[in-house]
Amino acid sequence: MSSPLHYVLDGIHCEPHFFTVPLDHQKPDDEKSITLFGRTLCRQDKLNDELPWLLYLQGGPGFGAPRPTASGGWIKRALQEFRVLLLDQRGTGHSTPISAEALAGLTPGEQADYLGHFRADSIVRDAEYIRETLSPDRPWSLLGQSFGGFCSLTYLSLFPGSLHEVYLTGGVAPIGRSADEVYRATYQRVADKNRAFFARFPHAQAIANRLATHLHRHDVRLPNGQRLTVEQLQQQGLDLGASGAFEELYYLLEDAFIGEKLNPAFLYKVQAMQPFNTNPVFAILHEAIYCEGAASNWAAERVRSEYPALAWAPDKDFAFTGEMIFPWMFEQFRELMPLKEAAHLLAKKADWGPLYDQAQLAKNPVPVACAVYAEDMYVEFDYSRDTLRGLGNSRAWITNEYEHNGLRVDGEQILDRLIRLNRDC
């Protein structure tokens, strides 16, 4: 159902839309349903044109679509020839968002069963339902960033006839790789980023060591009342694989102390940089995005023992971790605590269904253009190349000009290059 609450932003006609879809697309007659939210964008001067659709699939999992503020970046380039749909994937934004409060009336087993319907296969079936509403007689195109690229490959597996073109940025999934293999590779990239960070800001090591020791010895509370631990401080390395992150992290450390006491402004900044309380799906289902017919069994926690440099002790130099999820998080983060038992059940879940059809991808007829970042901290470069070897009709632009967030930094140029790559121009 369409909402009449449209508005104009910098020459862009923006219109919110809401859709009702089954919680479980395999059981469409079940009474359980959820609401999806999407925002359509079209240049005002093209409103009456018969433009094809471009669906943007956000990175994550667990984050809503971007909220545009102006006609810039990749959106500006896309609107030259597309109508754009910014979809809040199920469980995020305004799409029946998941929170501890929303799941409070369910048992841990019921919570786990419910959350099992929020992976890429369900997201893709949601998108196909919307396509049949917005563009029933015409395939649409995809732009998938990071996890959105993973979803795009699932879409190519399930509904290739519904797609005209596909663009992936930092999102060529490690198909056929276990969660253990993924973390084994990404831990190495995190170690590389740590070396690069502390080499660039040598005196940051002493500050980080001092800060970790202080947190180890004292009960330090964030403004929301949550205790700040050494493990949480290590997670401030989550964004080390993004451009500009080294500087942001250094300035965070630089502001940590006022004399012998912690700076209150530092604590507010740390709290604001923690996405786990506000976006719980990110923690709950992160490892599940790598699971097909196997349990993750807290892969990041187990594999971490192979990288002792990333473990902290009072007599060691401090190091940051990256995009890894650990079971202790469900004992420390306030919004994750009520979901602890469900998270453990999901970590043990071994009957995850398939996310990709490798035979279908091998004979894929849809043009796919990919930006693959050679120094990506989150999506292993070598695994992306392996996937591309088995992806028909695909072309890759391999570059070290950008970090994983290249689309956000220089989206107009990146999308334009991928469009030209797909179309031989």
ABEGO torsion letter per residue (X at the ends): XBBABBBBBGGBBBBBBBBBBBABAABAABABBBBBBBBBBBBAAAAABBBBBBBBBBBOBGBBBBBBABBBEAAAAAAAABBBBBBBBBGBEABGBBBAAAAAABBAAAAAAAAAAABAAAAAAAAAAAAAAABAABBBBBBBBEAAAAAAAAAAAABAAABABBBBBGABBBBGBBAAAAAAAAAAAAAAAAAAAAAABAAAAAAAAAAAAAAAABBBBBAAGBBBBAAAAAAAAAAAABBGAAAAAAAAAAAABBEABBBAAAAAAAAAABAAAABAAAAAAAAAAABBGBBAGGAAAAAAAABAAABBBAABBBBBBBBBBBAAAAAABAAAAAAAAAAAAAAABAABBBABBAAAAAABABBBBBBBBAABAABBAAAAAAAAAABBGBBBBBBAABBAAAAAAAAAAAAAAAAAAAAGX
